[in-house]
Each structure stands twice: as C-alpha cells, then as structure tokens.
C-alpha cells in the first residue's frame, strides 16, 4: 500500500482480502457438505470482506485527494 493511506485503510484492505478468501473456502466446503449454516456463514464473510475492502478503497481515495 503506497503513500499516506493510513493504518486503518491498510488494515481494512487486508482484513477484506482475508475475509473474502476465507469466505470462498468456507463456501466451497459448505456446498460440498450441504450445510445451510456453513453457507450462511460463508456469505456473511464474503459480504464483510467486500465492505471492508470498499472502506479501505474509500480511505485510500480520500487520503489521495481524488474526491476534490
């Protein structure tokens, strides 16, 4: 992560990538096992990962003064 993004932006983007990756892994496992609880948990992780990545991107854009 280059320049002055700030630690919260870096942490959000890292957490977002980790949640999305784990959500895909858990979702694949849930589809093979057929457990509805695991599928819902995987979907929640995917949504949390996308939201965290979006927050990190917003933080990056705001600190790069792109919104002016």
Order of alpha helices (4+ residues) and beta strands (2+ residues): alpha-alpha
